């Protein structure tokens, strides 16, 4: 950068750049805070205050970290025990921190946070808080859907895309903000009101498979779109038409949340939002690994369902709470159940009541008959029985507990044998 004096409102002035950085960081959907060497708050965005649940009067430039931690401890955010001892225990390692570290914390309101703290060479540290509640919920959903059919779904990675911690000499507030932006997982680009590149994170070119040093301040976005069109990102067609189709939503300042698959196979999660000054901020995350896991899981699930549907008789898989998770397509007609009755998550008890009410198990108290049938399954006992259905068919049922929890039931129509 040339060492010349420029007006504060000039796009090349430090003050102008600082303002743009501040606007961008306030729009990020993650909490960012920077503490100086004396453990006082220097920089933060609104999501930091909202994610941690701190009152506005406590969060300001110069606020001591100890004050914020005391408030959190009083609310039970930091666990049980003596509040002063808890705060001192948390402050001590931050005073002489030498290496970055990442940990996860669950707030009392159920929100899961991933907290990434990196020491600064000039003293102090930067912390990025990311809400990973949705990821944790998906991990729980995957865990509950496991079966003992020797199918073990890969756990979704508990680590968001790791980025190498960058160290830089931070002497001014603007450098701190740039450092914070460059440590955001994924990537970010700021466009000015004329859709020219103004600011981007260090990994954007690699993320989008662009040539090194391709991006320049002031580069029109049309030129990058032309590069994408030439390499086939948007399929065949007239070049000018394809560029216009892609840039029109940006000119109209439309927000966006979509997925983009690059020619090299990388899959990106793309978000776009308007800036108050007329520009745009784009956020990118590499979700290639997650999408491949989803595709692999879908393929395995489809293969297993096909195998189940083509086996003689029928099969049903229950989870550990005796709820339906999977079944062969012939189960409903085999047992004379109305089409569409079976749903994922349907309690087996509900279906048993239907059987009892139509007389499958003879006369008697409905609750008692249902409990009699459920008892061996709750006790995880193997079951072998023959059932005479109302339509006169005789079905052999074999139920066995699965090692990972739940039950598998296999049914055979043995009417002709009798």
C-alpha positions in Angstrom: 0.0 0.0 0.0 1.4 3.5 -0.9 2.1 5.7 2.1 0.0 8.7 1.1 -2.5 10.8 2.9 -6.1 10.3 1.8 -9.5 11.7 2.9 -11.3 9.7 5.6 -14.2 9.0 3.2 -11.9 7.8 0.5 -12.2 4.0 -0.3 -8.4 3.8 0.2 -8.3 5.5 3.6 -7.7 3.4 6.8 -10.8 5.0 8.4 -13.0 4.0 5.4 -11.6 0.5 5.3 -12.2 0.2 9.1 -15.8 1.3 8.7 -16.4 -1.3 6.0 -14.8 -4.0 8.1 -17.0 -3.0 11.1 -20.1 -3.2 8.9 -19.2 -6.6 7.6 -18.3 -8.1 11.0 -21.6 -6.9 12.5 -23.5 -8.9 9.8 -21.7 -12.2 10.5 -24.0 -14.8 12.1 -21.4 -15.7 14.7 -20.2 -13.9 17.9 -16.8 -12.2 17.7 -14.9 -10.5 20.5 -11.4 -9.3 21.0 -9.8 -8.8 24.4 -6.6 -6.8 25.0 -3.7 -8.0 27.1 -5.2 -6.5 30.2 -8.3 -8.7 29.6 -10.6 -5.8 28.6 -13.1 -5.9 25.8 -11.9 -4.0 22.7 -14.0 -5.2 19.7 -17.2 -7.2 19.5 -20.3 -7.6 17.4 -24.0 -7.9 18.3 -24.1 -11.7 18.0 -21.5 -12.0 20.7 -23.8 -10.2 23.1 -26.9 -12.1 21.9 -25.3 -15.6 21.9 -23.9 -15.2 25.4 -27.0 -13.5 26.7 -25.2 -10.5 28.2 -27.1 -7.3 29.1 -26.2 -4.2 27.0 -25.0 -2.2 29.9 -22.2 -4.7 30.6 -20.9 -5.0 27.0 -18.9 -2.0 25.9 -15.3 -1.2 24.9 -13.1 -1.5 27.9 -15.4 -3.9 29.8 -13.3 -6.2 32.0 -13.6 -9.9 31.1 -13.9 -10.7 34.8 -17.1 -8.7 35.1 -18.7 -10.6 32.1 -17.6 -13.9 33.6 -19.0 -13.0 37.0 -22.4 -12.2 35.4 -22.4 -15.5 33.6 -21.4 -17.4 36.7 -24.2 -15.9 38.7 -26.7 -17.2 36.1 -25.3 -20.7 36.3 -23.7 -20.5 32.8 -20.3 -21.8 34.0 -21.4 -24.7 36.2 -21.8 -25.3 40.0 -19.4 -24.1 42.7 -17.9 -21.0 44.2 -18.5 -18.2 41.7 -15.3 -16.3 42.5 -13.2 -19.5 42.2 -14.8 -20.4 38.9 -14.0 -17.0 37.4 -10.4 -17.0 38.6 -10.0 -20.5 37.2 -11.2 -19.3 33.8 -9.1 -16.1 33.8 -5.8 -17.6 34.7 -5.0 -19.6 31.5 -6.1 -16.6 29.4 -3.4 -14.4 30.9 -0.5 -16.5 29.4 -2.2 -18.3 26.6 0.3 -19.6 24.0 -1.7 -21.8 21.7 -5.2 -21.6 20.0 -7.8 -23.9 21.4 -11.4 -25.0 20.6 -14.1 -26.3 22.9 -17.8 -26.6 23.0 -20.3 -25.5 25.6 -24.0 -25.9 26.0 -25.9 -23.0 27.5 -28.8 -23.5 29.9 -31.2 -22.5 27.1 -30.1 -25.5 25.1 -27.9 -23.6 22.6 -24.7 -25.4 21.6 -21.7 -23.1 21.1 -18.3 -23.9 19.6 -15.8 -21.4 21.0 -12.5 -20.9 19.1 -9.9 -18.8 21.0 -6.6 -17.6 19.4 -3.9 -15.6 21.2 -2.6 -12.4 19.6 1.1 -11.7 19.3 0.5 -8.2 20.6 -1.2 -9.6 23.7 -4.8 -10.5 24.4 -6.8 -12.9 22.3 -9.7 -13.2 19.8 -12.7 -15.5 20.4 -15.2 -16.6 17.7 -18.5 -18.1 19.0 -20.4 -20.3 16.5 -23.9 -21.7 17.1 -23.7 -25.4 16.3 -27.1 -26.3 17.8 -28.5 -27.5 14.4 -25.4 -29.6 13.8 -25.8 -31.2 17.3 -29.5 -31.9 16.6 -28.6 -33.6 13.3 -26.0 -35.7 15.1 -28.6 -36.7 17.6 -31.1 -37.6 14.8 -28.5 -39.7 13.1 -27.7 -41.5 16.3 -31.3 -42.4 16.9 -31.8 -43.7 13.4 -29.1 -46.4 13.7 -30.1 -50.0 13.4 -28.3 -53.3 14.1 -28.3 -54.3 10.4 -24.5 -53.8 10.5 -25.2 -50.3 9.2 -23.2 -47.8 11.1 -23.7 -44.3 9.9 -20.8 -42.0 10.2 -21.3 -39.4 12.9 -21.4 -35.9 11.6 -18.1 -34.2 12.3 -18.2 -32.4 15.6 -15.6 -30.0 14.2 -16.5 -27.3 11.8 -14.1 -26.6 9.0 -10.8 -26.1 10.8 -8.7 -23.2 9.6 -5.1 -22.7 10.4 -4.7 -19.9 13.0 -3.1 -16.9 11.5 -0.6 -14.7 13.4 -0.1 -11.1 12.4 1.2 -7.9 14.0 -1.9 -6.2 15.4 -1.2 -2.6 16.3 -4.5 -1.0 15.3 -8.1 -1.7 15.6 -8.4 -2.2 11.8 -5.8 -4.9 11.9 -7.7 -6.7 14.7 -10.9 -6.6 12.6 -9.1 -8.0 9.5 -7.6 -10.7 11.6 -11.0 -11.6 12.9 -12.5 -11.8 9.4 -9.6 -14.0 8.2 -10.3 -16.5 11.0 -13.9 -17.0 10.0 -14.6 -20.6 9.0 -15.2 -20.8 5.3 -14.9 -17.4 3.5 -16.4 -14.0 3.1 -16.5 -11.4 0.3 -17.7 -7.7 0.5 -18.9 -6.0 -2.7 -19.4 -2.3 -2.9 -22.6 -0.7 -4.4 -21.2 -1.2 -7.9 -20.6 -4.9 -7.3 -16.8 -4.6 -7.3 -14.6 -6.5 -4.9 -13.7 -4.5 -1.8 -12.7 -7.1 0.9 -12.4 -10.9 1.1 -10.9 -13.5 3.4 -7.6 -15.0 2.6 -9.0 -18.4 1.6 -11.7 -17.3 -0.9 -9.6 -17.9 -4.1 -8.7 -21.4 -2.9 -12.3 -22.1 -1.8 -13.7 -21.1 -5.3 -10.7 -22.8 -7.2 -9.6 -19.4 -8.6 -6.1 -18.7 -9.8 -3.8 -17.2 -7.1 -4.0 -13.4 -6.9 -7.0 -13.4 -9.3 -9.0 -11.1 -7.0 -8.2 -7.4 -6.8 -9.8 -4.5 -5.0 -12.2 -2.9 -7.5 -12.4 -6.0 -9.7 -16.0 -6.1 -11.2 -17.9 -9.2 -10.3 -18.8 -9.7 -14.0 -15.1 -10.6 -14.6 -15.2 -13.4 -12.1 -18.6 -14.6 -13.4 -17.0 -14.7 -16.9 -14.2 -16.9 -15.6 -16.9 -19.3 -14.0 -18.9 -19.4 -17.3 -15.7 -20.2 -19.3 -14.9 -23.2 -17.1 -18.5 -24.5 -17.2 -19.8 -23.7 -13.8 -23.3 -22.8 -15.1 -23.5 -25.3 -18.0 -23.7 -24.6 -21.7 -25.2 -21.5 -23.2 -24.5 -18.0 -24.5 -21.8 -16.4 -22.3 -23.4 -13.0 -22.1 -26.8 -14.5 -21.2 -25.4 -16.7 -18.5 -23.5 -13.8 -16.9 -26.6 -11.7 -17.0 -28.7 -14.4 -15.3 -26.2 -14.7 -12.5 -25.6 -11.0 -11.8 -29.2 -9.8 -12.1 -30.2 -11.0 -8.5 -27.2 -9.1 -7.2 -28.1 -5.9 -9.0 -31.6 -6.3 -7.5 -30.0 -6.8 -4.1 -31.8 -10.2 -3.5 -30.8 -12.2 -0.5 -29.7 -15.7 -1.1 -29.1 -19.0 0.7 -28.2 -21.9 -1.7 -25.7 -24.6 -2.4 -23.2 -24.4 -5.3 -21.3 -27.4 -6.8 -18.0 -26.4 -8.4 -16.5 -28.3 -11.4 -13.8 -29.8 -9.1 -16.5 -31.4 -7.0 -16.4 -28.9 -4.1 -19.9 -28.1 -2.7 -20.3 -24.7 -1.0 -23.1 -23.4 1.2 -23.6 -19.8 -0.1 -25.4 -17.0 1.8 -25.8 -13.4 0.5 -27.1 -10.4 2.4 -27.5 -6.7 1.7 -25.4 -4.1 3.4 -26.8 -0.7 4.6 -24.5 1.2 2.2 -25.8 -0.6 -0.9 -23.1 -3.3 -1.1 -23.4 -7.0 -0.5 -21.8 -9.5 1.9 -21.4 -13.1 0.7 -20.5 -16.0 3.1 -19.2 -19.4 2.0 -18.8 -22.7 3.8 -17.3 -25.9 2.3 -19.9 -28.6 3.0 -18.4 -31.2 0.6 -17.8 -33.7 3.3 -21.2 -33.4 4.9 -23.0 -33.7 1.5 -21.0 -36.8 0.6 -21.9 -38.3 3.9 -25.6 -37.5 3.2 -25.4 -39.0 -0.3 -23.6 -42.1 1.0 -26.2 -42.5 3.8 -29.1 -42.0 1.3 -27.6 -44.7 -1.0 -27.1 -47.2 1.8 -30.6 -46.5 3.0 -32.1 -47.0 -0.4 -30.1 -50.2 -0.9 -31.2 -51.5 2.5 -34.9 -50.6 1.8 -34.7 -52.4 -1.6 -33.3 -55.5 0.1 -36.1 -55.3 2.8 -38.8 -54.8 0.2 -37.7 -57.8 -1.8 -37.3 -60.3 1.0 -40.0 -63.1 1.4 -42.7 -62.2 3.9 -41.9 -58.9 5.6 -39.7 -57.2 8.1 -40.0 -54.3 10.6 -37.3 -52.5 12.5 -38.1 -50.7 15.8 -35.9 -48.3 17.6 -35.1 -48.5 21.3 -38.4 -46.9 22.2 -40.3 -49.5 20.1 -41.2 -47.0 17.4 -41.3 -47.8 13.7 -38.1 -46.8 11.8 -38.2 -49.0 8.7 -40.5 -51.7 7.2 -41.0 -53.6 4.0 -43.7 -52.4 1.7 -45.8 -55.6 2.0 -46.3 -55.3 5.8 -49.6 -53.3 5.6 -51.4 -55.6 3.2 -50.0 -58.7 5.0 -51.6 -57.6 8.3 -54.6 -56.0 6.8 -53.6 -52.5 8.0 -55.0 -49.5 6.1 -52.5 -48.1 3.6 -50.5 -45.2 5.0 -51.0 -46.3 8.7 -47.3 -46.9 9.3 -45.2 -43.8 9.8 -41.6 -43.3 11.0 -41.8 -42.8 14.7 -45.2 -44.5 15.1 -45.2 -46.3 18.5 -45.7 -50.1 18.2 -48.2 -49.8 21.1 -50.5 -47.7 18.8 -50.6 -50.6 16.3 -51.1 -53.2 19.0 -54.2 -51.3 20.1 -55.6 -51.5 16.6 -55.0 -55.2 16.6 -56.6 -55.7 20.0 -59.6 -53.6 19.1 -60.3 -55.6 15.9 -60.0 -58.9 17.9 -56.6 -60.3 16.7 -55.8 -61.5 20.2 -59.2 -62.6 21.4 -61.5 -61.1 24.0 -60.2 -59.4 27.1 -59.2 -56.0 28.6 -57.6 -53.9 25.9 -54.9 -52.4 28.1 -54.0 -55.8 29.6 -53.7 -57.4 26.2 -51.5 -54.6 24.9 -49.3 -54.8 28.0 -49.0 -58.6 27.6 -47.7 -58.2 24.1 -45.3 -55.3 25.0 -43.8 -56.9 28.1 -41.3 -59.3 26.4 -40.2 -56.6 24.0 -39.5 -54.2 26.8 -37.5 -56.9 28.5 -35.6 -57.4 25.3 -36.6 -61.1 25.0 -36.6 -63.0 21.7 -40.2 -63.8 20.6 -41.4 -66.5 18.3 -45.1 -66.8 17.7 -47.8 -67.7 15.2 -50.8 -65.4 14.6 -54.1 -66.1 13.1 -55.2 -62.9 11.3 -58.9 -61.9 10.9 -58.6 -62.7 7.1 -57.7 -66.3 8.0 -54.0 -66.1 7.1 -51.5 -67.5 9.5 -48.3 -65.5 10.0 -45.1 -66.6 11.9 -43.4 -63.7 13.7 -39.8 -63.8 14.9 -38.6 -60.8 17.0 -35.1 -60.4 18.2 -33.4 -57.5 20.1 -30.6 -55.7 18.2 -27.1 -55.0 19.8 -27.4 -51.3 19.4 -31.0 -51.2 20.8 -34.4 -51.7 19.3 -35.9 -54.8 17.7 -36.0 -56.5 14.3 -39.2 -58.5 13.4 -39.4 -60.9 10.5 -42.7 -62.3 9.3 -43.6 -65.3 7.1 -47.0 -66.3 5.8 -47.2 -70.0 6.7 -50.9 -70.5 5.8 -50.1 -73.0 3.1 -47.9 -75.1 5.5 -50.9 -75.5 7.8 
